[in-house]
Amino acid sequence: MAKWGEGDPRWIVEERPDATNVNNWHWTEKNATPWSKDRLAQLFKGLKIEKDGIECIVDNVDDCTGEATVNNRKGKLIFFYEWKLVLKWTGKLLNNSNLEHKGKISIPNLSEENDLDDIEITITIDESNDESENLKQFMYNIGRDVVRKQIALYIKELKEEYSKNLILPKKGEENTVVSPKIKQAGSSIAAEANLSNSANTVKASDKSGNNVGCKLDVRTLRMAVEFNCSANDLYNALTKEDMLTAFTRAPVKVMPTRGGEFVLYGGNVLGKFEELVPEKKIQQTWRLKNWPSGHYSQVVIDLEETKNNTQLKLTQTGIPASEYDAMTTNWHRYYWESMKQTFGFGLSISGLW
């Protein structure tokens, strides 16, 4: 069996001797991770927050885990960043004991999927007492707004720095300045989005005042399939390493636990299990390797066993609109038909719902 996506000309970027990306049509990508780590450290180290006799200073960035990339597709820039930050801070009451108290600022979800006001910022104190709790409350009420302003500055500078020279002039425009269109990656996808002929759109905005003004088109796929087997057999076929290996005809990596990763079809399909209910439900973050860096769809598979068969309902949200038709075909070809042939489940009825 061919690997998922193998042979589909839309997934192949033709190599040219002059390395030209004609009319900026293909994906080009810049790694912004090293720059981002340095800039985040600079923006937060030594940051002073002072008001009404209280002084707090961010000592350093204790943890900076994640990545950032910038992509050009069809002359549009798409920014992906996902960071987990932990900042150490020291504070004191200037008009009181002047004793220093230490704490942490945790930012677990700094990403393009969250608006600036939705980014979670948690304030903690190392040792609790009357003074330290006053400082903690000050950092919660005042300090978080200052931290958000620094985050907004990082996002603004990321876009400015990596908009340079990523969009190449088209043929005949070699001596002109190309103004890139900036396209922000989509925010969260509604799990119950309706399937229609028109694509769902996810608007991206920057609440720091810079409206990026572009959209990422995504689609939602719903599919219902009946198998002549038990719900337990079907659940195992989708989660057990030996059964996945059998019907994909390729080595697999799978950890069927919440948060466990899976890699299928030679690395072309990958993601994580978000929820597992034996014989009932499988929820995954799911992507194809060739999708834009950092973009995942959400896959929910519901199983319902009846007297004669088991019905599987699949809902996949966040599919790039250009990939929708191929996704419909490939679920049937590489999953349902292959499982029927391998295990003899006998596919009775299938279709969209």
Contacts in CASP RR format, 6 or more apart in sequence:
PFRMAT RR
TARGET T0000
AUTHOR 0000-0000-0000
METHOD contacts of the structure
MODEL  1
MAKWGEGDPRWIVEERPDATNVNNWHWTEKNATPWSKDRLAQLFKGLKIE
KDGIECIVDNVDDCTGEATVNNRKGKLIFFYEWKLVLKWTGKLLNNSNLE
HKGKISIPNLSEENDLDDIEITITIDESNDESENLKQFMYNIGRDVVRKQ
IALYIKELKEEYSKNLILPKKGEENTVVSPKIKQAGSSIAAEANLSNSAN
TVKASDKSGNNVGCKLDVRTLRMAVEFNCSANDLYNALTKEDMLTAFTRA
PVKVMPTRGGEFVLYGGNVLGKFEELVPEKKIQQTWRLKNWPSGHYSQVV
IDLEETKNNTQLKLTQTGIPASEYDAMTTNWHRYYWESMKQTFGFGLSIS
GLW
1 248 0 8 1.000
1 249 0 8 1.000
1 334 0 8 1.000
1 338 0 8 1.000
3 250 0 8 1.000
3 265 0 8 1.000
3 266 0 8 1.000
3 268 0 8 1.000
4 264 0 8 1.000
4 265 0 8 1.000
4 268 0 8 1.000
4 269 0 8 1.000
4 288 0 8 1.000
4 330 0 8 1.000
4 334 0 8 1.000
5 11 0 8 1.000
5 268 0 8 1.000
5 288 0 8 1.000
5 326 0 8 1.000
5 330 0 8 1.000
8 326 0 8 1.000
10 322 0 8 1.000
10 326 0 8 1.000
11 290 0 8 1.000
13 26 0 8 1.000
13 27 0 8 1.000
16 22 0 8 1.000
20 168 0 8 1.000
21 28 0 8 1.000
21 72 0 8 1.000
21 168 0 8 1.000
22 171 0 8 1.000
23 74 0 8 1.000
23 75 0 8 1.000
23 170 0 8 1.000
23 171 0 8 1.000
24 72 0 8 1.000
24 73 0 8 1.000
24 74 0 8 1.000
24 75 0 8 1.000
24 167 0 8 1.000
24 168 0 8 1.000
24 170 0 8 1.000
25 74 0 8 1.000
26 73 0 8 1.000
27 71 0 8 1.000
27 72 0 8 1.000
27 73 0 8 1.000
27 292 0 8 1.000
28 71 0 8 1.000
28 72 0 8 1.000
28 166 0 8 1.000
29 69 0 8 1.000
29 70 0 8 1.000
29 71 0 8 1.000
29 72 0 8 1.000
29 293 0 8 1.000
30 69 0 8 1.000
30 70 0 8 1.000
30 71 0 8 1.000
30 162 0 8 1.000
30 166 0 8 1.000
31 67 0 8 1.000
31 68 0 8 1.000
31 69 0 8 1.000
32 68 0 8 1.000
32 69 0 8 1.000
32 70 0 8 1.000
32 81 0 8 1.000
32 158 0 8 1.000
32 161 0 8 1.000
32 162 0 8 1.000
33 66 0 8 1.000
33 67 0 8 1.000
33 68 0 8 1.000
33 69 0 8 1.000
35 68 0 8 1.000
35 158 0 8 1.000
35 161 0 8 1.000
35 162 0 8 1.000
36 68 0 8 1.000
36 81 0 8 1.000
36 83 0 8 1.000
36 154 0 8 1.000
36 158 0 8 1.000
37 64 0 8 1.000
39 154 0 8 1.000
39 157 0 8 1.000
39 158 0 8 1.000
40 61 0 8 1.000
40 64 0 8 1.000
40 83 0 8 1.000
40 85 0 8 1.000
40 154 0 8 1.000
41 60 0 8 1.000
41 61 0 8 1.000
41 64 0 8 1.000
43 150 0 8 1.000
43 153 0 8 1.000
43 154 0 8 1.000
44 58 0 8 1.000
44 60 0 8 1.000
44 61 0 8 1.000
44 85 0 8 1.000
44 87 0 8 1.000
44 147 0 8 1.000
44 150 0 8 1.000
45 58 0 8 1.000
45 59 0 8 1.000
45 60 0 8 1.000
45 61 0 8 1.000
46 57 0 8 1.000
46 58 0 8 1.000
46 59 0 8 1.000
46 60 0 8 1.000
47 57 0 8 1.000
47 58 0 8 1.000
47 146 0 8 1.000
47 147 0 8 1.000
47 150 0 8 1.000
48 55 0 8 1.000
48 56 0 8 1.000
48 57 0 8 1.000
49 55 0 8 1.000
49 56 0 8 1.000
49 57 0 8 1.000
49 58 0 8 1.000
49 138 0 8 1.000
49 139 0 8 1.000
49 142 0 8 1.000
49 143 0 8 1.000
49 146 0 8 1.000
50 56 0 8 1.000
51 138 0 8 1.000
51 142 0 8 1.000
53 93 0 8 1.000
53 94 0 8 1.000
53 95 0 8 1.000
54 91 0 8 1.000
54 92 0 8 1.000
54 93 0 8 1.000
54 94 0 8 1.000
54 134 0 8 1.000
54 135 0 8 1.000
54 138 0 8 1.000
55 91 0 8 1.000
55 92 0 8 1.000
55 94 0 8 1.000
56 89 0 8 1.000
56 90 0 8 1.000
56 91 0 8 1.000
56 92 0 8 1.000
56 135 0 8 1.000
56 138 0 8 1.000
56 139 0 8 1.000
56 143 0 8 1.000
57 89 0 8 1.000
57 90 0 8 1.000
57 91 0 8 1.000
58 87 0 8 1.000
58 88 0 8 1.000
58 89 0 8 1.000
58 105 0 8 1.000
59 87 0 8 1.000
59 88 0 8 1.000
59 89 0 8 1.000
59 90 0 8 1.000
60 87 0 8 1.000
60 88 0 8 1.000
61 85 0 8 1.000
61 86 0 8 1.000
61 87 0 8 1.000
62 86 0 8 1.000
62 87 0 8 1.000
62 88 0 8 1.000
62 104 0 8 1.000
63 84 0 8 1.000
63 85 0 8 1.000
63 86 0 8 1.000
64 83 0 8 1.000
64 84 0 8 1.000
64 85 0 8 1.000
65 83 0 8 1.000
65 84 0 8 1.000
65 85 0 8 1.000
66 82 0 8 1.000
66 83 0 8 1.000
66 84 0 8 1.000
67 80 0 8 1.000
67 81 0 8 1.000
67 82 0 8 1.000
67 293 0 8 1.000
68 79 0 8 1.000
68 80 0 8 1.000
68 81 0 8 1.000
68 82 0 8 1.000
68 83 0 8 1.000
68 158 0 8 1.000
69 79 0 8 1.000
69 80 0 8 1.000
69 81 0 8 1.000
69 293 0 8 1.000
69 294 0 8 1.000
70 77 0 8 1.000
70 78 0 8 1.000
70 79 0 8 1.000
70 80 0 8 1.000
70 158 0 8 1.000
70 162 0 8 1.000
70 163 0 8 1.000
70 166 0 8 1.000
71 77 0 8 1.000
71 78 0 8 1.000
71 79 0 8 1.000
71 80 0 8 1.000
71 292 0 8 1.000
71 293 0 8 1.000
72 78 0 8 1.000
72 166 0 8 1.000
72 167 0 8 1.000
72 180 0 8 1.000
73 183 0 8 1.000
73 292 0 8 1.000
75 167 0 8 1.000
75 180 0 8 1.000
75 181 0 8 1.000
76 180 0 8 1.000
76 181 0 8 1.000
76 182 0 8 1.000
76 183 0 8 1.000
76 214 0 8 1.000
77 159 0 8 1.000
77 162 0 8 1.000
77 163 0 8 1.000
77 166 0 8 1.000
77 167 0 8 1.000
77 180 0 8 1.000
77 181 0 8 1.000
77 182 0 8 1.000
77 183 0 8 1.000
78 183 0 8 1.000
78 184 0 8 1.000
78 185 0 8 1.000
78 216 0 8 1.000
78 292 0 8 1.000
79 112 0 8 1.000
79 158 0 8 1.000
79 159 0 8 1.000
79 162 0 8 1.000
79 182 0 8 1.000
79 184 0 8 1.000
79 185 0 8 1.000
80 112 0 8 1.000
80 185 0 8 1.000
80 292 0 8 1.000
80 293 0 8 1.000
80 294 0 8 1.000
80 295 0 8 1.000
81 110 0 8 1.000
81 111 0 8 1.000
81 112 0 8 1.000
81 155 0 8 1.000
81 158 0 8 1.000
82 110 0 8 1.000
82 111 0 8 1.000
82 112 0 8 1.000
82 294 0 8 1.000
83 107 0 8 1.000
83 110 0 8 1.000
83 111 0 8 1.000
84 107 0 8 1.000
84 108 0 8 1.000
84 109 0 8 1.000
84 110 0 8 1.000
85 105 0 8 1.000
85 106 0 8 1.000
85 107 0 8 1.000
85 110 0 8 1.000
86 104 0 8 1.000
86 105 0 8 1.000
86 106 0 8 1.000
86 107 0 8 1.000
87 104 0 8 1.000
87 105 0 8 1.000
87 106 0 8 1.000
87 107 0 8 1.000
87 147 0 8 1.000
88 102 0 8 1.000
88 103 0 8 1.000
88 104 0 8 1.000
88 105 0 8 1.000
89 102 0 8 1.000
89 103 0 8 1.000
89 104 0 8 1.000
89 105 0 8 1.000
89 139 0 8 1.000
90 100 0 8 1.000
90 101 0 8 1.000
90 102 0 8 1.000
90 103 0 8 1.000
91 100 0 8 1.000
91 101 0 8 1.000
91 102 0 8 1.000
91 135 0 8 1.000
92 98 0 8 1.000
92 99 0 8 1.000
92 100 0 8 1.000
92 101 0 8 1.000
92 135 0 8 1.000
93 99 0 8 1.000
93 131 0 8 1.000
93 134 0 8 1.000
93 135 0 8 1.000
96 131 0 8 1.000
97 131 0 8 1.000
99 131 0 8 1.000
101 125 0 8 1.000
101 126 0 8 1.000
101 127 0 8 1.000
101 131 0 8 1.000
101 132 0 8 1.000
101 135 0 8 1.000
102 125 0 8 1.000
102 126 0 8 1.000
102 127 0 8 1.000
103 123 0 8 1.000
103 124 0 8 1.000
103 125 0 8 1.000
103 126 0 8 1.000
103 136 0 8 1.000
104 123 0 8 1.000
104 124 0 8 1.000
104 126 0 8 1.000
105 121 0 8 1.000
105 122 0 8 1.000
105 123 0 8 1.000
105 124 0 8 1.000
105 139 0 8 1.000
105 147 0 8 1.000
106 121 0 8 1.000
106 122 0 8 1.000
106 124 0 8 1.000
107 119 0 8 1.000
107 120 0 8 1.000
107 121 0 8 1.000
107 122 0 8 1.000
107 147 0 8 1.000
107 151 0 8 1.000
108 120 0 8 1.000
108 122 0 8 1.000
109 119 0 8 1.000
109 120 0 8 1.000
110 119 0 8 1.000
110 151 0 8 1.000
112 184 0 8 1.000
112 185 0 8 1.000
112 186 0 8 1.000
112 187 0 8 1.000
112 204 0 8 1.000
113 185 0 8 1.000
113 186 0 8 1.000
113 187 0 8 1.000
113 188 0 8 1.000
114 187 0 8 1.000
115 187 0 8 1.000
115 205 0 8 1.000
115 207 0 8 1.000
116 148 0 8 1.000
116 151 0 8 1.000
116 152 0 8 1.000
116 155 0 8 1.000
116 206 0 8 1.000
116 207 0 8 1.000
116 208 0 8 1.000
117 148 0 8 1.000
117 207 0 8 1.000
119 148 0 8 1.000
119 151 0 8 1.000
121 144 0 8 1.000
121 147 0 8 1.000
121 148 0 8 1.000
123 136 0 8 1.000
123 139 0 8 1.000
123 140 0 8 1.000
123 143 0 8 1.000
123 144 0 8 1.000
124 136 0 8 1.000
125 132 0 8 1.000
125 133 0 8 1.000
125 135 0 8 1.000
125 136 0 8 1.000
126 132 0 8 1.000
149 208 0 8 1.000
152 206 0 8 1.000
152 207 0 8 1.000
152 208 0 8 1.000
153 208 0 8 1.000
155 206 0 8 1.000
155 208 0 8 1.000
156 206 0 8 1.000
156 208 0 8 1.000
156 210 0 8 1.000
159 182 0 8 1.000
159 210 0 8 1.000
159 212 0 8 1.000
163 180 0 8 1.000
163 182 0 8 1.000
166 180 0 8 1.000
167 178 0 8 1.000
167 179 0 8 1.000
167 180 0 8 1.000
168 178 0 8 1.000
169 175 0 8 1.000
169 176 0 8 1.000
169 178 0 8 1.000
170 178 0 8 1.000
181 214 0 8 1.000
182 212 0 8 1.000
182 213 0 8 1.000
182 214 0 8 1.000
183 204 0 8 1.000
183 212 0 8 1.000
183 214 0 8 1.000
183 215 0 8 1.000
183 216 0 8 1.000
184 204 0 8 1.000
184 205 0 8 1.000
184 206 0 8 1.000
184 212 0 8 1.000
184 213 0 8 1.000
184 214 0 8 1.000
184 216 0 8 1.000
185 204 0 8 1.000
185 216 0 8 1.000
185 292 0 8 1.000
185 294 0 8 1.000
185 295 0 8 1.000
186 202 0 8 1.000
186 204 0 8 1.000
186 216 0 8 1.000
186 218 0 8 1.000
186 295 0 8 1.000
187 202 0 8 1.000
187 203 0 8 1.000
187 204 0 8 1.000
189 200 0 8 1.000
189 202 0 8 1.000
189 218 0 8 1.000
189 220 0 8 1.000
189 297 0 8 1.000
189 298 0 8 1.000
189 317 0 8 1.000
189 318 0 8 1.000
190 200 0 8 1.000
190 317 0 8 1.000
191 298 0 8 1.000
191 300 0 8 1.000
191 315 0 8 1.000
191 317 0 8 1.000
193 200 0 8 1.000
193 220 0 8 1.000
193 317 0 8 1.000
194 220 0 8 1.000
195 219 0 8 1.000
195 220 0 8 1.000
195 221 0 8 1.000
195 222 0 8 1.000
195 352 0 8 1.000
199 217 0 8 1.000
199 218 0 8 1.000
199 219 0 8 1.000
199 321 0 8 1.000
199 324 0 8 1.000
200 217 0 8 1.000
200 218 0 8 1.000
200 219 0 8 1.000
200 220 0 8 1.000
200 318 0 8 1.000
201 215 0 8 1.000
201 216 0 8 1.000
201 217 0 8 1.000
201 218 0 8 1.000
202 215 0 8 1.000
202 216 0 8 1.000
202 218 0 8 1.000
203 213 0 8 1.000
203 215 0 8 1.000
204 212 0 8 1.000
204 213 0 8 1.000
204 214 0 8 1.000
204 215 0 8 1.000
204 216 0 8 1.000
205 211 0 8 1.000
205 212 0 8 1.000
205 213 0 8 1.000
206 212 0 8 1.000
216 320 0 8 1.000
217 320 0 8 1.000
217 321 0 8 1.000
217 322 0 8 1.000
218 297 0 8 1.000
218 317 0 8 1.000
218 318 0 8 1.000
218 319 0 8 1.000
218 320 0 8 1.000
218 321 0 8 1.000
219 318 0 8 1.000
219 319 0 8 1.000
219 320 0 8 1.000
219 321 0 8 1.000
219 324 0 8 1.000
220 315 0 8 1.000
220 316 0 8 1.000
220 317 0 8 1.000
220 318 0 8 1.000
220 319 0 8 1.000
221 314 0 8 1.000
221 315 0 8 1.000
221 316 0 8 1.000
221 319 0 8 1.000
221 324 0 8 1.000
221 327 0 8 1.000
221 328 0 8 1.000
221 331 0 8 1.000
221 352 0 8 1.000
222 313 0 8 1.000
222 314 0 8 1.000
222 315 0 8 1.000
222 316 0 8 1.000
222 352 0 8 1.000
222 353 0 8 1.000
223 313 0 8 1.000
223 314 0 8 1.000
223 316 0 8 1.000
223 328 0 8 1.000
223 331 0 8 1.000
223 350 0 8 1.000
223 351 0 8 1.000
223 352 0 8 1.000
223 353 0 8 1.000
224 311 0 8 1.000
224 312 0 8 1.000
224 313 0 8 1.000
224 314 0 8 1.000
224 349 0 8 1.000
224 350 0 8 1.000
224 351 0 8 1.000
224 352 0 8 1.000
224 353 0 8 1.000
225 311 0 8 1.000
225 312 0 8 1.000
225 314 0 8 1.000
225 336 0 8 1.000
225 347 0 8 1.000
225 349 0 8 1.000
225 350 0 8 1.000
225 351 0 8 1.000
226 309 0 8 1.000
226 310 0 8 1.000
226 311 0 8 1.000
226 312 0 8 1.000
226 347 0 8 1.000
226 348 0 8 1.000
226 349 0 8 1.000
226 350 0 8 1.000
227 234 0 8 1.000
227 309 0 8 1.000
227 310 0 8 1.000
227 312 0 8 1.000
227 339 0 8 1.000
227 340 0 8 1.000
227 345 0 8 1.000
227 346 0 8 1.000
227 347 0 8 1.000
227 348 0 8 1.000
228 308 0 8 1.000
228 309 0 8 1.000
228 344 0 8 1.000
228 345 0 8 1.000
228 346 0 8 1.000
228 348 0 8 1.000
229 309 0 8 1.000
229 310 0 8 1.000
229 343 0 8 1.000
229 344 0 8 1.000
229 345 0 8 1.000
229 346 0 8 1.000
230 279 0 8 1.000
230 305 0 8 1.000
230 310 0 8 1.000
231 279 0 8 1.000
231 280 0 8 1.000
231 303 0 8 1.000
231 304 0 8 1.000
231 305 0 8 1.000
231 310 0 8 1.000
232 278 0 8 1.000
232 279 0 8 1.000
233 310 0 8 1.000
233 343 0 8 1.000
233 345 0 8 1.000
234 303 0 8 1.000
234 310 0 8 1.000
234 312 0 8 1.000
234 345 0 8 1.000
235 278 0 8 1.000
235 279 0 8 1.000
235 280 0 8 1.000
235 282 0 8 1.000
235 303 0 8 1.000
236 243 0 8 1.000
237 243 0 8 1.000
237 244 0 8 1.000
237 247 0 8 1.000
237 339 0 8 1.000
237 343 0 8 1.000
237 345 0 8 1.000
238 244 0 8 1.000
238 282 0 8 1.000
238 301 0 8 1.000
239 254 0 8 1.000
239 256 0 8 1.000
239 273 0 8 1.000
239 276 0 8 1.000
239 282 0 8 1.000
240 254 0 8 1.000
240 256 0 8 1.000
241 252 0 8 1.000
241 254 0 8 1.000
243 343 0 8 1.000
244 252 0 8 1.000
244 254 0 8 1.000
244 262 0 8 1.000
244 264 0 8 1.000
245 251 0 8 1.000
245 252 0 8 1.000
246 342 0 8 1.000
246 343 0 8 1.000
247 335 0 8 1.000
247 338 0 8 1.000
247 339 0 8 1.000
247 341 0 8 1.000
247 342 0 8 1.000
247 343 0 8 1.000
248 264 0 8 1.000
248 265 0 8 1.000
248 334 0 8 1.000
248 338 0 8 1.000
249 338 0 8 1.000
250 264 0 8 1.000
250 265 0 8 1.000
250 266 0 8 1.000
251 266 0 8 1.000
252 262 0 8 1.000
252 263 0 8 1.000
252 264 0 8 1.000
253 261 0 8 1.000
253 262 0 8 1.000
253 263 0 8 1.000
254 261 0 8 1.000
254 262 0 8 1.000
254 263 0 8 1.000
254 264 0 8 1.000
255 261 0 8 1.000
255 262 0 8 1.000
255 273 0 8 1.000
256 273 0 8 1.000
256 276 0 8 1.000
257 273 0 8 1.000
257 276 0 8 1.000
258 273 0 8 1.000
258 274 0 8 1.000
258 275 0 8 1.000
258 276 0 8 1.000
259 272 0 8 1.000
259 273 0 8 1.000
259 274 0 8 1.000
260 272 0 8 1.000
260 273 0 8 1.000
261 270 0 8 1.000
261 271 0 8 1.000
261 272 0 8 1.000
261 273 0 8 1.000
262 269 0 8 1.000
262 270 0 8 1.000
262 271 0 8 1.000
262 272 0 8 1.000
262 273 0 8 1.000
262 284 0 8 1.000
263 269 0 8 1.000
263 270 0 8 1.000
263 271 0 8 1.000
264 270 0 8 1.000
265 334 0 8 1.000
267 289 0 8 1.000
268 288 0 8 1.000
268 289 0 8 1.000
268 290 0 8 1.000
269 286 0 8 1.000
269 287 0 8 1.000
269 288 0 8 1.000
269 289 0 8 1.000
270 286 0 8 1.000
270 287 0 8 1.000
270 289 0 8 1.000
271 284 0 8 1.000
271 285 0 8 1.000
271 286 0 8 1.000
271 287 0 8 1.000
271 296 0 8 1.000
272 284 0 8 1.000
272 285 0 8 1.000
273 282 0 8 1.000
273 283 0 8 1.000
273 284 0 8 1.000
274 283 0 8 1.000
274 284 0 8 1.000
274 285 0 8 1.000
274 298 0 8 1.000
275 281 0 8 1.000
275 282 0 8 1.000
275 283 0 8 1.000
276 282 0 8 1.000
276 283 0 8 1.000
279 303 0 8 1.000
279 305 0 8 1.000
280 302 0 8 1.000
280 303 0 8 1.000
281 300 0 8 1.000
281 301 0 8 1.000
281 302 0 8 1.000
281 303 0 8 1.000
282 299 0 8 1.000
282 300 0 8 1.000
282 301 0 8 1.000
282 303 0 8 1.000
283 298 0 8 1.000
283 299 0 8 1.000
283 300 0 8 1.000
283 301 0 8 1.000
284 298 0 8 1.000
284 299 0 8 1.000
284 300 0 8 1.000
284 301 0 8 1.000
285 296 0 8 1.000
285 297 0 8 1.000
285 298 0 8 1.000
285 299 0 8 1.000
286 296 0 8 1.000
286 297 0 8 1.000
286 298 0 8 1.000
286 299 0 8 1.000
286 316 0 8 1.000
287 294 0 8 1.000
287 295 0 8 1.000
287 296 0 8 1.000
287 297 0 8 1.000
288 323 0 8 1.000
291 320 0 8 1.000
291 323 0 8 1.000
292 320 0 8 1.000
295 320 0 8 1.000
297 316 0 8 1.000
297 317 0 8 1.000
297 318 0 8 1.000
297 319 0 8 1.000
298 316 0 8 1.000
298 317 0 8 1.000
298 318 0 8 1.000
299 314 0 8 1.000
299 315 0 8 1.000
299 316 0 8 1.000
300 314 0 8 1.000
300 315 0 8 1.000
300 316 0 8 1.000
301 312 0 8 1.000
301 313 0 8 1.000
301 314 0 8 1.000
302 312 0 8 1.000
302 313 0 8 1.000
302 315 0 8 1.000
303 310 0 8 1.000
303 311 0 8 1.000
303 312 0 8 1.000
304 310 0 8 1.000
304 311 0 8 1.000
304 313 0 8 1.000
309 348 0 8 1.000
313 353 0 8 1.000
314 331 0 8 1.000
316 327 0 8 1.000
319 327 0 8 1.000
328 352 0 8 1.000
332 350 0 8 1.000
336 347 0 8 1.000
336 350 0 8 1.000
337 347 0 8 1.000
339 345 0 8 1.000
340 346 0 8 1.000
340 347 0 8 1.000
END
